[in-house]
Amino acid sequence: MRWFTRGDLDGFFGLALDNLVQLLLIDALCRYVLGMSPELLYGRVLPGAAMSLLVGNAFYAWQAMQLAKKTGRTDVCALPYGINTVSLFAHVFLIMLPAKLAAEAAGHPDPVRVGWQAGLVATLASGAIELVGAAVAEKIRKATPRAALLSTLSGIALGFISLGFLFRTFAHPIVGLASLGVVLLTYFGRVKFKGSLPGGAVAIALGTLLAWATGLAPNGPAPSTAGLHLPVPVIGDVIDSLTGGHMLTYLSVIVPMGLFNVLGSLQNIESAEAAGDLYPTGPSLAVNGIGSLVAGLFGSAFPTTIYIGHPGWKALGARAGYSVLNGLFATIVCLTGTLGLIAWAVPIDAGMAIVLWIGLVITAQAFQAVPREEAPAVVVGILPAVAAWGALLAKNGMRAAGLGAPGKPFSDGVIAAFERSDTWITGAFALEQGFIFSAMCLSACTVEIIKKRFRHAGLWCLGAAAASALGLCHSWAFTPGDTTFVLAPAWPHAAGYTAMALLLFLAPWLTEDSVGH
């Protein structure tokens, strides 16, 4: 098998476009949500991301060539690899932004750096979990119902990805709906533009053209970000991040997200096997973890993953070269500061339809990949993440109304105001903390109930009760401008889950089959 074929160009445009969208998201979220300076974003975060992408893409291309030599085949496709979309949003909105807001409330002189350091901790922990998970991923997958795993991801995709970008689509409808139409036409309609133009490229080009025509872009003068930004290990910040208490504070997000990265990558390896390319699980997962560790050590706060879509890239004719080209493209864009110019010329609105599509696909997959009778369990697993996103909206609304500012801190007084409108905001704040744990447990419990395995369902409830008693979920407190995770027992929720478990354990003696009624 040759290193480069004609199909590698097609695969490269698709995979590189996907990675470019992630990099543009990093640029937009780091600048506008986290308030990062150009020095931090272009001098540390993006070079770190380039290093992680280069390491992984180079390995998976080499791995594909080794498999081709071993089997004598010429149709081996490398595992697709890039920045983890779900973790990107989770790190920004569930870890880095809360850490920044907490630092601001505490009067820290550089809250943005604190948020970045919290992201470094999460990325390093994700890489470590992926390394360990390389040995135990299969056992975890077998112990957890698929509906519980996929529905939790779907809740994040629906709330923090799809709905947020849907708001933005209808805020700028000419750009948003036109590019969304292209994405829906090519990705869901399964057609392609003449000349084999990639649908994602057409969507971004059309969105950019309309953004410039309507005055949505460019946003100010062109940035002066061009220049060589060499990757440098950020050992001092890594040490500060590890000793800053972030690991414990955001453990309820870090651990489940790390496990999801392991399981998601494992499923994608299995998908490649189904398409005819059998890759060894251990080394594939281990290098994925090494990529995340490299990212954290060089300043990127965003872990990497083995992407979904291997059968699609293989069908396009991609082999090993598309992975090499993707790594080189990301490296050049990040190390030369070119991404800043791309972000200036191509507004996030032009590419948001692709991200919205990703959210839709992740959400739909949870329903498509489980037995039909388990669909209610998927819905149950989605609800906690949507509630967490709703809590974020409520807090943003409070800040827009002037609360959370100096002299007007968040306090218990707002709870009564919400309850007068029949909005039980304390429930939303409780669901927000550790929602990944509660979503998994509730969804898995529902699956077991559907299967009439009530004892197993009760054990999942006891797991949720233990997490609540340990303070890993549902435990929260007000800060001046936010709600924050508190490592303290959430006894009411622990008692509630225990009551559910007791009911389920007694169900065989308290109930009878109602089939036919």
C-alpha positions in Angstrom: 0.0 0.0 0.0 1.3 3.4 -0.9 1.5 6.3 1.6 -0.6 8.6 -0.5 -3.5 7.8 -2.9 -6.1 9.9 -4.7 -8.6 8.9 -2.0 -6.4 10.4 0.7 -7.1 13.9 -0.6 -10.8 13.4 -0.2 -10.3 12.0 3.2 -8.0 14.8 4.2 -10.4 17.5 3.2 -13.2 15.9 5.3 -11.0 15.1 8.4 -9.0 18.4 8.2 -12.3 20.4 7.9 -13.6 18.6 11.0 -10.4 19.4 12.9 -10.5 23.0 11.6 -14.0 23.4 13.0 -12.7 22.2 16.4 -9.8 24.6 16.3 -12.1 27.5 15.3 -14.3 26.6 18.3 -11.3 26.6 20.6 -10.4 30.0 19.2 -13.9 31.4 19.7 -14.6 29.9 23.1 -11.2 30.7 24.5 -11.4 34.3 23.4 -15.0 35.2 24.0 -16.2 32.8 26.7 -13.0 32.5 28.7 -11.4 35.8 27.8 -7.9 34.4 27.0 -5.2 36.8 25.7 -3.7 36.2 22.3 -0.4 35.4 24.0 -2.0 32.6 26.0 -4.2 31.2 23.2 -1.8 31.4 20.3 1.4 31.0 22.2 0.4 28.1 24.5 -3.0 26.5 23.8 -2.9 26.1 20.1 0.8 24.9 19.8 -0.1 22.3 22.5 -3.1 21.2 20.4 -0.8 21.0 17.3 1.6 18.7 19.2 -1.2 16.3 20.3 -2.7 16.2 16.8 0.7 15.5 15.1 1.6 12.7 17.5 -1.7 10.8 17.1 -2.1 11.3 13.4 1.5 10.2 12.7 1.1 7.0 14.8 -2.3 6.0 13.3 -0.9 6.5 9.8 2.1 4.3 10.6 -0.2 1.8 12.2 -2.2 1.6 9.0 0.9 1.0 7.0 2.0 -1.8 9.4 -1.4 -3.5 9.1 -1.2 -3.2 5.3 2.2 -4.9 5.2 1.1 -7.6 7.6 -2.0 -8.5 5.7 -0.7 -7.7 2.2 -3.8 -5.5 1.5 -3.9 -2.1 -0.2 -7.2 -0.9 1.2 -6.3 -0.3 4.9 -7.6 3.0 6.3 -6.0 4.7 9.3 -8.1 5.4 12.4 -9.4 9.0 12.2 -8.2 11.1 15.1 -8.6 14.6 16.4 -9.8 16.9 19.2 -12.7 15.5 21.2 -15.7 17.7 20.5 -17.8 16.7 23.6 -14.8 17.1 25.9 -14.1 20.5 24.3 -17.4 21.8 25.4 -17.3 20.0 28.7 -13.9 21.4 29.6 -14.9 25.0 28.6 -18.4 25.1 30.2 -18.1 22.6 33.1 -14.5 23.1 34.2 -12.6 26.1 32.8 -15.4 28.7 33.0 -16.5 27.7 36.5 -12.9 27.8 37.7 -12.4 31.3 36.1 -15.6 32.6 37.7 -14.7 31.2 41.1 -11.3 32.8 40.8 -12.8 36.1 39.9 -15.2 35.9 42.9 -12.2 35.2 45.1 -10.3 38.2 43.8 -7.6 36.3 42.1 -5.3 38.6 40.0 -5.4 36.3 36.9 -8.7 34.3 36.8 -8.3 33.4 33.1 -5.0 31.6 33.9 -6.7 29.7 36.7 -9.4 28.5 34.3 -6.7 27.4 31.8 -4.9 25.5 34.5 -8.1 23.7 35.5 -8.4 22.7 31.9 -4.8 21.4 31.9 -5.6 19.2 34.9 -8.7 17.8 33.2 -6.7 17.1 30.0 -3.8 15.3 31.8 -6.3 13.3 33.9 -8.2 12.3 30.7 -4.9 11.1 29.1 -4.1 9.1 32.3 -7.5 7.5 32.3 -7.2 6.6 28.7 -3.9 5.0 29.3 -5.2 2.9 32.2 -8.4 2.3 30.3 -6.5 0.7 27.5 -6.3 -2.4 29.8 -9.8 -2.4 31.3 -12.0 -0.7 28.6 -13.6 -3.9 27.5 -14.7 -4.8 31.0 -16.2 -1.3 31.6 -18.1 -1.5 28.4 -19.6 -4.9 29.2 -20.7 -3.7 32.7 -22.5 -0.6 31.5 -25.6 -0.7 29.3 -25.0 1.0 26.0 -28.1 3.3 26.5 -26.4 4.7 29.7 -23.2 5.5 27.8 -24.7 7.0 24.7 -27.6 8.9 26.3 -25.2 10.8 28.6 -23.2 11.9 25.6 -26.4 12.7 23.8 -27.5 15.0 26.6 -24.3 17.0 26.4 -24.6 17.1 22.6 -28.2 18.2 22.7 -27.9 20.8 25.4 -24.4 22.2 25.3 -23.8 21.8 21.5 -27.0 21.6 19.5 -29.4 23.9 21.4 -26.7 26.6 21.9 -25.8 26.7 18.2 -29.4 26.4 17.3 -30.0 29.7 19.1 -27.1 31.2 17.2 -28.4 29.8 13.9 -31.7 31.7 14.3 -30.0 34.8 15.6 -28.2 35.1 12.3 -30.7 33.2 10.0 -29.3 34.2 6.6 -25.9 32.7 7.4 -27.1 30.0 9.8 -30.0 28.5 7.8 -28.3 28.6 4.5 -25.2 26.7 5.7 -27.5 24.4 7.7 -29.3 23.6 4.5 -26.1 22.6 2.8 -25.1 20.3 5.8 -28.5 18.7 6.0 -28.6 18.2 2.2 -25.2 16.5 1.9 -24.9 14.7 5.3 -28.5 13.5 5.8 -29.7 13.6 2.2 -26.6 11.6 1.2 -25.9 13.6 -2.0 -22.8 15.4 -3.1 -22.2 18.6 -5.1 -20.9 18.2 -8.6 -17.2 18.1 -8.8 -17.1 16.0 -5.6 -16.9 19.2 -3.5 -17.1 18.2 0.3 -20.4 19.4 1.8 -18.7 20.8 4.8 -16.4 22.9 2.6 -19.4 24.2 0.7 -21.3 25.1 3.9 -18.3 27.0 5.3 -17.7 28.8 2.0 -21.3 29.8 1.6 -21.6 30.8 5.2 -18.5 32.9 4.9 -19.6 34.6 1.7 -23.0 35.5 3.3 -21.4 36.6 6.5 -19.2 39.1 4.6 -22.1 40.2 2.4 -24.4 40.9 5.4 -21.7 42.6 7.5 -21.5 39.8 10.1 -17.8 39.4 9.1 -15.1 40.5 9.5 -15.2 41.3 13.1 -12.8 44.3 13.3 -9.4 44.6 11.8 -7.3 41.6 10.8 -5.5 40.3 13.9 -1.7 40.3 14.1 -1.4 36.7 15.1 0.8 35.5 12.2 4.2 34.4 13.3 6.1 31.4 14.5 4.7 30.0 17.8 6.8 27.1 18.8 5.4 24.6 21.3 7.0 24.9 24.8 6.3 22.6 27.7 4.3 24.4 30.4 5.8 22.5 33.3 5.3 25.4 35.8 1.7 25.8 35.0 1.1 22.1 35.1 2.6 22.0 38.6 0.5 24.9 39.7 -2.6 23.2 38.2 -2.0 19.9 39.9 -1.5 21.6 43.3 -4.4 24.1 42.9 -7.2 21.7 44.0 -8.8 21.6 40.5 -8.6 17.8 40.3 -10.8 17.3 43.4 -13.2 20.2 42.6 -14.0 18.9 39.1 -13.6 15.2 39.7 -17.3 14.5 38.9 -16.7 15.9 35.4 -13.1 14.7 34.8 -13.6 11.0 35.7 -16.8 10.3 33.6 -15.5 12.3 30.7 -12.2 10.3 30.7 -14.2 7.1 30.8 -16.4 8.2 27.9 -13.3 9.0 25.9 -12.0 5.5 26.5 -15.3 3.9 25.6 -16.0 6.1 22.6 -12.5 5.3 21.2 -13.1 1.6 21.9 -16.4 1.7 20.0 -14.6 3.4 17.0 -11.9 0.7 17.0 -14.7 -1.9 16.8 -16.3 0.1 14.0 -13.0 -0.1 12.1 -12.9 -3.8 12.6 -16.4 -4.1 11.2 -15.2 -2.3 8.1 -12.3 -4.8 7.7 -9.4 -3.1 9.5 -8.5 -5.0 12.7 -6.3 -2.8 14.9 -5.0 -3.9 18.3 -7.1 -2.3 21.1 -4.3 -1.7 23.7 -1.8 0.3 21.6 -4.6 2.2 19.8 -6.1 3.4 23.1 -2.8 4.0 24.7 -1.5 6.3 22.0 -4.8 8.2 22.2 -4.1 8.7 25.9 -0.5 9.8 25.1 -1.9 12.4 22.7 -4.0 13.9 25.5 -1.0 13.9 27.9 1.1 15.6 25.3 -1.6 18.2 24.8 -1.7 19.0 28.5 2.1 19.1 28.9 2.4 21.6 26.0 -0.5 23.8 27.1 -3.6 22.6 25.4 -6.6 22.1 27.7 -8.4 19.8 25.2 -8.0 16.0 25.0 -7.9 14.1 21.8 -9.8 11.0 20.7 -10.2 8.4 18.0 -12.9 9.8 15.8 -16.1 8.2 14.6 -16.4 7.7 10.9 -13.6 5.2 9.9 -16.0 3.3 7.5 -16.9 6.6 5.7 -13.3 7.7 5.2 -12.4 4.2 4.0 -15.3 4.3 1.5 -13.9 7.5 0.1 -10.6 5.8 -0.6 -8.6 7.2 2.3 -5.7 5.1 3.4 -2.7 6.3 5.5 -1.8 9.6 3.8 -5.0 11.4 4.9 -3.9 11.1 8.5 -0.4 12.4 7.8 -1.8 15.4 5.9 -4.3 16.2 8.6 -1.5 16.3 11.3 0.6 18.5 9.1 -2.3 20.9 8.3 -3.2 21.3 12.0 0.5 21.9 12.9 1.0 24.6 10.3 -2.3 26.3 11.1 -1.6 26.4 14.9 2.2 27.1 14.9 2.1 29.9 12.4 -0.8 31.8 14.0 -2.8 31.3 10.7 -5.8 30.2 12.7 -6.3 33.7 14.0 -6.6 35.0 10.4 -8.9 32.1 9.5 -11.1 32.9 12.5 -11.2 36.5 11.5 -12.1 35.7 7.9 -14.4 32.8 8.6 -16.8 33.6 11.5 -17.9 30.8 13.8 -21.4 31.3 12.3 -20.2 29.9 9.0 -19.1 26.6 10.5 -21.7 26.3 13.3 -24.0 24.2 11.1 -21.4 21.4 11.0 -21.1 21.5 14.8 -24.9 21.5 15.1 -24.9 18.4 12.8 -22.4 16.7 15.1 -24.7 17.3 18.0 -27.6 16.0 16.1 -25.7 12.8 15.0 -24.5 12.1 18.6 -28.1 12.6 19.9 -29.7 10.4 17.3 -27.0 7.7 17.7 -28.2 7.0 21.2 -31.7 6.1 19.9 -30.4 4.2 16.8 -27.8 2.1 18.5 -30.0 0.6 21.3 -33.0 -1.7 21.2 -36.2 0.1 20.5 -37.7 -0.8 23.9 -34.7 0.9 25.6 -35.6 4.3 24.1 -37.1 5.6 27.4 -33.8 4.9 29.1 -32.1 7.1 26.5 -34.5 9.9 27.3 -33.9 9.5 31.0 -30.2 9.7 30.5 -30.5 12.9 28.3 -32.5 14.9 30.9 -29.8 15.6 33.5 -27.5 17.2 30.9 -30.3 19.3 29.5 -31.1 20.4 33.0 -27.5 21.3 33.6 -27.6 23.4 30.4 -30.8 25.0 31.6 -29.1 25.9 34.9 -26.3 27.5 32.9 -28.9 29.6 31.0 -30.6 30.6 34.2 -27.3 31.8 35.7 -26.4 33.7 32.5 -29.8 35.4 32.7 -29.2 36.3 36.3 -25.9 37.8 35.4 -27.5 39.7 32.5 -29.9 41.2 35.0 -27.0 42.5 37.1 -26.7 39.7 39.7 -23.4 38.1 40.3 -21.6 41.4 40.0 -19.7 43.2 42.9 -22.2 44.2 45.5 -25.0 41.9 44.0 -23.9 38.4 44.7 -25.9 35.3 44.0 -27.8 34.3 47.2 -30.6 32.2 48.5 -33.0 35.1 47.8 -33.1 34.2 44.1 -34.4 30.7 45.0 -37.7 32.0 46.3 -38.0 34.3 43.2 -37.7 31.3 40.9 -40.1 29.2 42.9 -42.8 31.9 42.7 -42.7 31.2 38.9 -42.9 27.4 39.6 -39.2 27.0 38.6 -37.5 24.8 41.1 -34.1 26.1 40.4 -32.5 24.2 43.3 -33.3 21.0 41.5 -31.5 22.3 38.4 -28.5 23.4 40.4 -28.4 19.9 42.1 -28.7 18.2 38.7 -25.9 20.4 37.3 -23.3 19.1 39.7 -22.1 15.6 38.6 -24.8 15.2 36.1 -22.7 12.7 34.1 -22.8 10.4 37.1 -26.5 10.8 37.7 -27.4 10.5 34.0 -25.4 7.2 33.7 -27.0 5.7 36.9 -30.5 6.7 36.1 -30.3 5.5 32.5 -28.7 2.2 33.4 -31.3 1.8 36.2 -34.1 2.3 33.6 -32.6 -0.2 31.2 -32.5 -2.8 34.0 -36.1 -2.0 35.0 -37.2 -2.5 31.3 -35.4 -5.8 31.3 -37.1 -6.7 34.7 -33.7 -7.1 36.3 -34.8 -5.2 39.4 -31.9 -6.2 41.6 -29.4 -4.8 39.0 -31.5 -1.6 38.8 -31.3 -1.3 42.6 -27.5 -1.6 42.5 -27.3 1.3 40.0 -29.4 3.3 42.4 -27.1 2.4 45.3 -24.2 3.6 43.1 -25.9 6.9 42.7 -26.5 7.1 46.4 -22.8 6.4 47.1 -21.8 9.1 44.7 -24.2 11.6 46.4 -22.9 10.6 49.9 -19.4 11.1 48.7 -20.3 14.5 47.3 -19.5 13.6 43.7 -22.9 14.7 42.5 -25.8 17.0 43.5 -23.7 18.9 46.1 -23.5 22.6 45.4 -23.3 26.0 46.9 -23.5 29.7 45.8 -20.5 31.7 45.1 -20.9 35.5 44.4 -21.3 34.9 40.7 -22.0 31.2 40.2 -23.0 27.9 41.7 -20.0 25.6 42.5 -19.3 22.0 43.2 -18.9 21.3 46.9 -17.2 18.0 48.0 -19.7 17.5 50.8 -22.4 14.8 51.2 -25.7 15.5 49.4 -27.7 13.5 52.0 -31.2 14.2 50.7 -30.3 12.8 47.3 -28.4 9.9 48.8 -31.5 9.0 50.8 -33.7 9.4 47.8 -31.6 7.0 45.7 -31.5 4.6 48.6 -35.3 4.6 48.8 -35.4 3.9 45.1 -33.0 1.0 45.6 -35.0 -0.5 48.4 -38.2 -0.3 46.3 -36.5 -2.1 43.4 -35.1 -4.8 45.7 -38.6 -5.4 47.1 -40.3 -5.2 43.7 -40.4 -9.0 43.0 -42.5 -9.4 46.1 -44.5 -6.2 45.8 -45.5 -6.3 42.2 -46.8 -8.6 39.5 -46.5 -8.7 35.8 -48.9 -6.2 34.1 -48.4 -7.4 30.5 -51.7 -7.3 28.7 -53.3 -4.7 30.9 
